[in-house]
Amino acid sequence: MSVSRRRQLRLWPVLWGVGVFAAGLWWSRTEAGDVSAKLDRPAIDAAIGRGVEWLVTSQQPDGSWRSATYTQLQAGPAATGLAVAALASVASDELDRSGSETSARRAIDAALPCLLGNLSPDGAIRAPGDASEYPTYATALALIALQRLPAADRARYADEMQRMQGYLAAAQVSGPLPNGLATAEDVGGWGLVGGAVADPSSFRTSNLSTTRFALEALAPVADRYVATFELAEQFLARRQNGDGGFAFLSDPLDQLNKAGAIEPAHAGDPFAARSYGTATADGLLALRAAGVPPYDSRVAAAIDWLGRRPQVDAVPGFPADEVSQTASEGLFYYYAAALAQALVRCPEAPSAAQAPALAAELMGRQRPDGSWANRISTMREDDPLTATCLALEALVALRSLQNSD
């Protein structure tokens, strides 16, 4: 089935009116409305406003954001892409009737010349000569931010957006590499860095997070990249576990699969990568961005995995040992943002019941100055710039659930 056909299917409104669907995974609209009613809209508005104010005051004179905590995010492009995407979610939110929308838009206007000034000839946003700035992430985030702007405003960036789309399509792993940096398991996904196949510094191993952001950035022009999306869908099918969840990488023993591996029941059998919350939320969002409709069994299985694990103060799916639990807490803000956006994409799923508790957890963690920061440094969320951007993405998404009826 073509990408365009799949994208048409997901627009069928009649399917959203079904009270019970896909083996009982979908809620009725009445129940979704009950979740919406439990969200404290004034408190969410206030938290978003304080977060935006902190983020805007943290902007550098040149329009960029730079981490004060981690050298890998001090060059500008990656941190600026993250901040602009978060602010663009605020600026594009139709529910916002406060001054935070105006402040966010002004900060975006100041940031875009700096961000796009780092656009390389191949269409990637990267610091010159700096491979640590995660150009695939930065490029995808910049595209997502631009797509959130009103059509008339983003029209001026049409050429830059087309170049970035071309880079992202080219950065997809299309085949195994002779240098071993990509295997058949990586085909169809995206890695942290991307870049030329001949460049030995390119880290090409595909991971679920980068793949999700690349697909979301390319989704508005999916019909131009049919083969790209078909290859990505095959990659996602390989990455989804039998329990419906996802892991970050295909190698179950790689330490980047943060929840670890499941030991085989019998000697000689292979290990299996353990499903966990951040990867599963990313997998669900990637499936939807790839054009897989909400009633598809793969989407339903991922929704079911999340719905059966309602924990919102840390990432579910990790073992109970102390090291694993620390890792699950260290990913809290990323999970909050991914889960909130997954709930928006699938508002009638049972996991929508997590929305009020997730919003309350986020608001309870906001610091007096309006920022957020994780007490755990495992995934660099102790950097308030990173945590605040992710918290804003989560709260804006949760607030939009009130329009899901």
N, C-alpha and C positions, 0 to 999 in steps of 0.2 A: 504494500500500500504506500502511496507517495506521501511525502511530508505534507503537501498542501491538503490532501484528503484527510490525513489525520488531524490537521489543524481545523478543518471544517467540522469534523466530528466532535471535537471538544467544545464547539459552540452550541451544540444541540441543547436548548434550554429545557426541553421536555424531560430530559434525563435528570435534571436537577430537581424536578418536582416530584420524583418518586420518593415515597416515604421510607421504604426499606429496599436496599439494593445491595448487590454483591455480597450475598450471604450475611446480611444484617449489618454491614459495615457503615451504612449511611444513616444519618439521622434525618428526622423530618425538619422542615423549616421552623416549626414551632419550637422545637428543642434548640435549634441554632439561635433562635431569637432569645430564648431563656439565657443562653450563655452571654449573648450581647447585653442583656439587661443587667447581668451581674458585674459587668466591667464598670469601674468607677471612672467615668469619662472626665469629670473635672480634675481628678487627681492625676490621670494620665496626661491631660493637657498641660497641667502645671509642671509635671516632671519633664515632659518634652521641652517646654519652654526654658526651663533651667538648664537642661542639657545643651540645647542650641546656644544659649548665651555663653556657656563655658566653652563650647567648641569654637564659636565665632571669636571670642577673646583670645583663643589660643592660636589663631591664624597668624602667620608670619607677614611682615610688611610686603613681601613679594607675592603674596596670595597663596603660598603653600602652607602645608602642615608638615612638621618634622618631629620625629620622635625624640624626646629628651631622655629616653630610657635605653633604646636599642640602636646601635650604630647601623644595623642593616636597614633601618627605616628613617635614617637621618638625611638621606640624599633628597628626598621629597616626593618623587612620583608615586610610590606605592601608598604612603601615608596620605598624600593629597587625594589620590583616587578613592581611598576608603572614606575620607571625610566628605568629599564632594558627593559621593553616592548616598551617604547618610543624610546630608542636608537636602539633597534632591528629593529624597523620599518625603521629607517634611514639606518642602516647597510644592510638591505635586499632590499632597493630600487634600482632597476636597473638603475634608472635615475640619481643616485648620481655619479658624477664624480669628486667630490671635496674631500678635506681632512676630511670632517666631517664624512664620512663613516669609515675611518680608526680610527679616534678618538673615534667614537661610539663603534666600535668593541673592541678596547683596554679596554674601560671602562666596557663593558659587560664581557670580559674575567676576569677582576679583580673582578667583582661583583658576578659572578656565584658561586664561592666557598663559599662566605658568605651567599648568598641567599639559596643555597641548603644545607648549614650547618644547617639551621633551619628547615630542612625537618624532620617531626616527624615520628615515626613508622607507624602511620596510613596513611601517605602520604600527610599530610597537611603541608604547610609552615606556621609556627606560632612561635612567641616568647614563650619560655617555661613559662607556667603558666600565660600567658597574653592573655585573651580572647578578648581584645579590638583591636587586630591587624588584624582583618578581615581575617582569614585564608583562607576562600573560595575565596575571591578576590585575595589575594596574590598568592594562588596556581594556580588559573586560569591565572593570569597575567604572572606568571613564565612559565607556559606551552605555552602560546601564544608567549612569547619571544623566547623560545627554538625552537618552530616550525618555527620561522622566520629565524633561522640560516640555513646555508647550511647543506644538509643531512649528509655529512661526518663529520661535526663538532658536530652536535647534537647526532650522533650515540653513542658517549661516555656517554651520559646521558640517554640512553634507559631505564635502570632500574629505575632511579629516575622518569622519565616521566611516566612510567607504574604505579608506585605507586601513583603519583599525579592523574592520570586518575582514578584509583580505588577509591581514596578519593572523587573526585568530583562526581562520579556516586553514591557513598554511601551517600553523603551529600544531594542528591535530596530528597525532601519531598515525600515519597511514600504513606503516609496515614495520617489521622488525629491523633494527639497525645492526650492521655488522660489528659495531664497537660494543655491543651488548647493553647499551644504555636504554634500549627499548626491546621488548620481546613481543611475541604474538599476543600475550595477555594485555599489553598496553595499547594495541591497535584500536583506534576509535576514540581514545581519551586524550586528555591534555595533561602536560606536566608542569612543574613549577616555573620553569624558565622558558622553554620553547626555544626558538631560534633555528639557525641553519643546521641541517643534518650533519654537515661536515665540521661544525664547531664542537671541539671536544669538551668545552665547558658547558654545553647545553645539557641540562638535566631533563631527560625525556620520559622517564618513568611516569606513566599516567596515574593520577590520583583523582579521587571522586570530587574533592572540593574544587580544584581548578576546572575540572570538566563541567561541573554544575555552572560555574560563573561564565565560562566560555559559551555554553549553550544558552544561558539566559541572555547574554549579550547579543548572540546571533539570532535568537528566536524571531525578532521582528522581520528578518530578511531570510527566513528559513527556506523559502521557495527558490532563492538564488543558490542555495548550497544543499541541494537534495542529497547528494552522495555523502556529504559531511554528516548530515543528521542521521542517515541510515547507518553509517558506520558507528556513530555515537550510540545509537540505540542497541546495536549488537554488543558494544562494549558494556553498556549498562546491564544487559541481560546476563553477561558473564560475571559481572561484579555482584549481582544480587544473590544473597544466600538462600538456602532452602527455607529458612524461617521467615523470609520476607524482608529481613534487614540487610544492611550493607556494611562493608568494611572499607577503609580508606584506600588500601592497596591490594593487589592480587596476591602478593606473597604473604602468607599467614604469619610467617616468622619475622617479618620486617618490623622493627621497633616503631615505625610510623603508623602501624595498625595499633593504635594506642590502647585498645582493650585487650590486646594480645591474641593468642590462638587457643583453639579448643583442642585438647589432646585427643588423639584417636582412641576409639574404644578397643581396638585390637592392634597388637604389635605389627608394625609394617605398614599400617594404613597411613595415609597422609594427614597432616594437621589441617585444620580449617580455620580461616580467619573469623574471629568473633564479631558478630554484628553489634554495633553500638549506636547511640542516639544521634550524634552529630553526623556520622556517615549516613545513617538511614534517612535523616531529614534532608541531607544533601542529595541522596539518591532519589528520594521522592520528588524533590524540586527539579532535579535533572531529567527525570522521566517526563514530567509535565512540560518542561522547556523543550524537550525533544519532540513534543507533539503527541505523546501517549495520552489517550483520553482518560478522564477520571474514573471511568467504570471498568478500565482494563484490570485484569487480574494482578498484574505486576504492581500497579498503583495501589490496588486494594490490599495487597499483602504488606506493602510498606506502611500503609495507614494502620493496618491491624497491629503491626509490630509496635508502632508508636503508641497506639491506643491502649495496649496492654501494659505499658510502662509509663504511668502518669507522673513520675518524679519530675519536679521542676527546679529543685535547688542544686542539682548537679546533673551530669549526663548519664542516662540510664544505659545498662548493658555491660557495665564493667564488673569484674570480679570483686569480691568483698575484701580482699587484702588491702592493707593501708596504702601501699604504693599505687595500686589501681584506683582507689578512691580519691587519692590526691590528684591523679591525672583527670578523673572525671570532674572534679571541682575546678580544675584549671581550665577547662573548656566551657565553663558555664555561659559566658556571654556569646560565644559563637553559637552554641546550641540554642540559646534563647532567640537569637536572630533567625536562625534557620528554622526552628520549630514554629515561630510566629508566622513566618512567611509560608511555611507549609500549611498551616491552619487557614491562611487566607486563600491559598490555592485549592484547598479541599475543606471548605467551611462546614460541611455537613457530616464530616467524619466524627466518630466517637471521641477522638483525641481533642476535638474542639472544646471539650469540657475542661481541658487544662488551661485555657486562655485566662480566666480570671485569676487563678493561682499564680500563673507565670507573670502576669502584670503586677500583682501584688509583691511577688518576690523581687522583681526588678525595681519597683518604686521603693521598697524597703532597703535596697542596697545603694540607693543614690546618696552621694556624699553632700555635705552642706554647700559646697561650692558649685553643685550642679553636675559634677562629673561622676563617673563610675570607675572602679578599678577592682581587679580580682586580687585577693590576698595570696593566691597561688601564682607563681611565676612560670609554671611549666610551659604554657603556651603563649607567654608574653602578654597575657591579659592584665598583668599588673601595671602595664602602661595605660594610663587613663585615656590616652588618645585612642587606642584600639578599643578598649572596653566601652568608652562613651559612644563611639560610632556604632558599635554593635548593639548597645542598649537602645539607642535611638531608632535603629532599624526595627528592632523588636517591638517597641512601644507604638511606633507609627503603624506597623502591621496589625497589632492587636486592636488598636483604636478603629481601624477600618472594618473590623469584623462587625461593628455595630450597623454597618450598611449591608450586611449579608442577607437580610430578609427580603 
